Structure formats: C-alpha cells, structure tokens
Amino acid sequence: MAGNTFGQHFRISTFGESHGVAIGVIIDGCPANLAIDIDFIQHELDKRRPGQSQLTTQRKESDTVQILSGVFEGKSIGTPICLLIPNEDQRSADYGHIQDVYRPSHADYTYDAKYGHRDYRGGGRSSARETAARVAAGAIAKLLLAQAGIEIFAHVSAVGNIEAPGLGNESIDVLTQQREVTPVRCVDPATAKEMIDCIETMRKDGDTIGGKISAIIRNCSAGLGEPVFDKIHADLGKAMLSINAVHGFEYGSGFDGTRMKGSEHNDAFVAASNEKAHTLTNFSGGIQGGITNGMEINFRVGFKPVATIMQAQASVNKAGEAVNVSGKGRHDPCVVPRAVAIVEAMAALVLADHYLRNKTAKL
C-alpha cells in the first residue's frame, strides 16, 4: 500500500490499523535541538481521542503516546522520530457482521476492489483512528512553528444548517479558551448549544450529521509556498482532503468569490508601519500566487455525515447478493468536534514542511 507518507522536508509516514496492536508515525526531517514537550503532544491527542464526551464515540482509548526514537534529553537529535500509540479498547466482534458485506459510503468495497483483501475490523487502515498518528506528528510540527511565532487555530463553525458567526480579533489563546468550554468546540456559546442539541438528536435517532471547521493561521511571514504545483493552498487542500470524511476545502473568499467582480475582490496593498506591505481586505486568504503574503491565512473544511448509522440500509455482499446492513458498536454521530485537532495538525504539517523548504531556498 503506497500513499502513507506526507511532506518533503518535514516528512511523516503513519502506520497501523484501527484494531491492530498500535498506530504510530515516523517523522523524518525534524531539525535537531528542537525541544520536544511530550505533555504538549499528549494534550493535542487528548483533543482528538474518543470517549471524551457524549457527542463522540464511546470507545475508551487513552491515546497515551510513547516516543521510541529520535529524542534524547528532551530534544530532537535529527534522526527519525517514532511515536507509538497503543490500541487499548478494540471490540473486533462488533464488525463480524460486515466481514463479507459492503457498508454504504465506506471504503469497504473500494478496498476490496483495489487490494482483494481488507481488514474489516473498524475499517482497518481506512479508519479515522489513523488520524491520531497525524495529530501526534502535528504537535511536533507546532513546536517547530512556535519558534517562528506561527499560530494555528480551528473551531467548529457549522453543524448541519447551524452556522456560527465569524471569529473576532481575540488572541489565539483567548479563542482556544472559548472553544474548549464546550464539547462541540465552537467558539460561540449560543451556537454551540444549538449544535449540541442537534448532535444529541442525531445520536438518539441512530443517525449522523455533517459540519464545517474553520481555521486561521497567524504570524506566518510572506514567502512560504512554491509557485507551481506545490502552492501553499494546494498543499493545504491536499492535507485537508486526506482527512477521513472531508468532502470540501476552500480558502479566502472560496466559492463566494465566484459571485464577485474583480474590482470588489482585489486586495489593495497599503504601506505598513513595519515597511512591509499589507492589504486592506483579505479575500485572498493570506495566499497569492500560491505563496503566503503575510496576512492571516483562513480556510474552511467541510465534513460529510459519518457513514455508519444505526439504521438498516440496503447493500450487497461480496457475492453481489442484496443484503441489509446496520451499524453496530461505538461511532461518532458527528465527527467535527474531534476533527478540530486533526485539521490543526495537518495545517501544521504543511506549514512546517514549507517553512523548512524556505530555509533551504535562501542560502
């Protein structure tokens, strides 16, 4: 199976399956002498782990991370860093009924079509459990970016038709505190309550609901990104679309920009007190020509409803025979509250990679 590696200079390879012994990640390209705060890594994982509230799957995983290599006396040593997260609460029996059955909108059929053999226990490699490894690696990327003052923040901005108002100008620390007050991880308290009620209704009905995560990146200097195939927004888009259940990515004005005139959409440059140009508006989302322009980067990520529902659905088995299948076990009625940490991690991995590329581009 190819496609398990992401990045060029800051490169990660994840491994493991949902119901295997463990999942993990190998980070290659992390510079030496970076202080590795294992408590920070664990804190990031805790935001993604299952069983953290009634809004999430009740699978009980501590997601306790172990550092196997690449760190000595609390600092990276320039060699590959291996992070391991043991699986503790597998219930493989919950998936025996789908051994030969294809669940609607899952990867069951496509994995069989491609490989001729699949791990049906919790989806195996296609499970969102794999994303814990990304969050662990993203935490180290965040530690690297912090040296340059780059901050990343994401929150749940929509659940179904319930939309949160836009973010204000508060600091990332303040926004983070506001977000973590509620298990749905929406900054606006009134909207958060509506979202929670909606998700609870879905759970009781044996159904699921989609949503949207909005993210901002602050203090990113101008000049990150490559101008042709590796545009910063292209790499961010690839990163976000690689997350389970993601069906859409937009940055800046996004699709709303298609309804605007050029005279309305152009971001006029003005002189700044620090002698660096900045723009009056930010329809570009902090990116022009595939390269950061120093303004705040903003983007949105759309998640489909979780495919596993506790209702009977028509499907087929390996023999092509018509069957009915329904979900069993423990599943999220809405994935977006836990996916906030994944979105931040993937953004950090992209920025860390381009940050290191930029350092080698100027000799």
Disulfide bonds with the S-S distance in Angstrom:
none
